Amino acid sequence: MKLVQLILIVLLITSGSVFAQKGMQGQKIPGRKYTKRPPAAVADLSWQGSYYGVTNCANCDGIDMELTLKKGNKYVFSTKAANTKEPAYIQKGRFVWDGDIVFLEKALLEMPYMFKVEAFQVKAIFDIFGELKGADWEGYTLIMPHIIRVE
């Protein structure tokens, strides 16, 4: 567990501006409108379920992430350094909607705590100096494992 935390801290320090989120990490961003229901465009998607992916990591093979969004605005968020025997760090809580973005309330500050919901996938979103970024970054997408993409 301590190794995973150390890796996450080193990742944040070495990743520079990618993870240079506001000091209010894990708290709602002032001026944004949060709701308990998704907007109509997202409500039509099958957004409830589990999303999985290995996100980028500066000093390791990646971070295994699994995010489960449940009815009643509940979430389970699991993170673990890839290819290690360390146990996963599991967080549970509630989320709110900010448009098509879910905000994980009381999530671990060092990890993404906002995810843009799209068809069969979510993308990690970061608050960098007051701007939400990450929706178009590679290496920060979690997908529903049972969905096969054909392009």
HELIX and SHEET records of a PDB file:
HELIX    1   1 LYS A    2  THR A   14  1                                  13    
HELIX    2   2 GLY A   16  PHE A   19  5                                   4    
HELIX    3   3 ALA A   40  ALA A   43  1                                   4    
SHEET    1   A 8 GLY A  49  THR A  55  0                                        
SHEET    2   A 8 ILE A  63  LYS A  70 -1                                        
SHEET    3   A 8 LYS A  74  ALA A  81 -1                                        
SHEET    4   A 8 TYR A  89  ASP A  98 -1                                        
SHEET    5   A 8 ILE A 101  LEU A 104 -1                                        
SHEET    6   A 8 MET A 114  GLU A 118 -1                                        
SHEET    7   A 8 GLN A 121  ILE A 128 -1                                        
SHEET    8   A 8 GLU A 131  LYS A 133 -1                                        
SHEET    1   B 8 GLY A  49  THR A  55  0                                        
SHEET    2   B 8 ILE A  63  LYS A  70 -1                                        
SHEET    3   B 8 LYS A  74  ALA A  81 -1                                        
SHEET    4   B 8 TYR A  89  ASP A  98 -1                                        
SHEET    5   B 8 ILE A 101  LEU A 104 -1                                        
SHEET    6   B 8 MET A 114  GLU A 118 -1                                        
SHEET    7   B 8 GLN A 121  ILE A 128 -1                                        
SHEET    8   B 8 THR A 141  ILE A 143 -1                                        
END                                                                             
